[in-house]
Amino acid sequence: MFSMKSVVAGMLIAGTSSMAFAAGNPLSVHVLNIENGLPSPDVTVTLERKESGQWVELNQAVTNEQGRIGELYPDGESLVEGTYRVVFATGDWFAEHNTSTFFPEIPVVFTMDAALDHYHVPLLLSPYGFSTYRGN
């Protein structure tokens, strides 16, 4: 039970610090491995926007040692309101850690509009389950 409390406390602190880290960029992500309570570095994440019914790739980046990508939205571009998808390449990441997984990738679809200056998408990950939510 203590480890889950530590993970949740870490997520709350991490969510707050991600805002300062990503000042000016409207999108950040964070990947935590809830199996061991540690960040997940080196996860490839792709950002796409739905345009005319098709997904168009906008950017791709890799999580840092803290499991974060602080600036996933393309540099220098203004936020376009719409439906977005971040795809976490979890199968590759688990394979690199000699762990099998049920999820070769995890797509998270969400909307971004002018209601917020910044959107944060945390992913809580294990080999056979995941959870995500709109962070802040």
BELWO-V721205 format. One record per residue. N is the residue number from 1. RES is the residue in one small letter. SS is DSSP state (H for helix, E for strand, C for the rest). PHI is phi in radians with two decimals (* if undefined). Layout:
N;RES;SS;PHI  N;RES;SS;PHI
//
This chain:
1;m;C;*  2;f;H;-1.04  3;s;H;-1.14  4;m;H;-1.16  5;k;H;-1.07  6;s;H;-1.11  7;v;H;-1.11  8;v;H;-1.11  9;a;H;-1.07  10;g;H;-1.10  11;m;H;-1.13  12;l;H;-1.12  13;i;H;-1.13  14;a;H;-1.10  15;g;H;-1.08  16;t;H;-1.18  17;s;H;-1.24  18;s;H;-1.16  19;m;H;-1.09  20;a;H;-1.16  21;f;H;-1.15  22;a;C;-1.84  23;a;C;-0.94  24;g;C;1.65  25;n;C;-1.72  26;p;C;-1.35  27;l;E;-2.49  28;s;E;-2.37  29;v;E;-2.35  30;h;E;-2.59  31;v;E;-2.07  32;l;E;-2.10  33;n;E;-1.53  34;i;C;-1.38  35;e;C;-1.22  36;n;C;-2.15  37;g;C;1.33  38;l;E;-1.90  39;p;E;-1.10  40;s;C;-2.03  41;p;C;-1.30  42;d;C;1.22  43;v;C;-1.56  44;t;E;-1.38  45;v;E;-2.24  46;t;E;-1.97  47;l;E;-1.81  48;e;E;-2.31  49;r;E;-2.15  50;k;E;-1.44  51;e;E;-2.31  52;s;C;0.91  53;g;C;1.40  54;q;E;-2.07  55;w;E;-1.48  56;v;E;-2.02  57;e;E;-1.24  58;l;E;-1.87  59;n;E;-2.88  60;q;E;-2.54  61;a;E;-2.62  62;v;E;-2.16  63;t;C;-1.12  64;n;C;-1.47  65;e;C;-1.06  66;q;C;-1.58  67;g;C;1.34  68;r;E;-2.00  69;i;E;-2.21  70;g;C;-1.40  71;e;C;-2.44  72;l;C;-1.57  73;y;C;-1.21  74;p;C;-0.98  75;d;C;-1.00  76;g;C;1.36  77;e;C;-1.74  78;s;C;-1.30  79;l;C;-1.12  80;v;C;-1.80  81;e;C;-1.10  82;g;E;2.84  83;t;E;-1.71  84;y;E;-2.15  85;r;E;-2.44  86;v;E;-1.86  87;v;E;-2.02  88;f;E;-1.62  89;a;C;-1.44  90;t;H;-1.32  91;g;H;-1.08  92;d;H;-1.09  93;w;H;-1.12  94;f;H;-1.13  95;a;H;-1.05  96;e;H;-1.13  97;h;C;-1.84  98;n;C;0.92  99;t;C;-2.26  100;s;C;-1.40  101;t;C;-2.52  102;f;C;-1.43  103;f;C;-1.99  104;p;C;-1.19  105;e;C;-2.68  106;i;E;-2.18  107;p;E;-1.55  108;v;E;-2.14  109;v;E;-1.79  110;f;E;-2.73  111;t;E;-1.94  112;m;E;-2.16  113;d;C;-2.48  114;a;C;-1.40  115;a;C;-1.15  116;l;C;-2.23  117;d;C;-1.43  118;h;C;-2.52  119;y;E;-2.10  120;h;E;-2.22  121;v;E;-2.06  122;p;E;-1.43  123;l;E;-2.17  124;l;E;-1.72  125;l;E;-2.18  126;s;E;-2.50  127;p;C;-1.05  128;y;C;-2.20  129;g;E;-2.94  130;f;E;-2.74  131;s;E;-2.54  132;t;E;-2.55  133;y;E;-2.83  134;r;E;-1.45  135;g;E;-1.43  136;n;C;-2.45
//
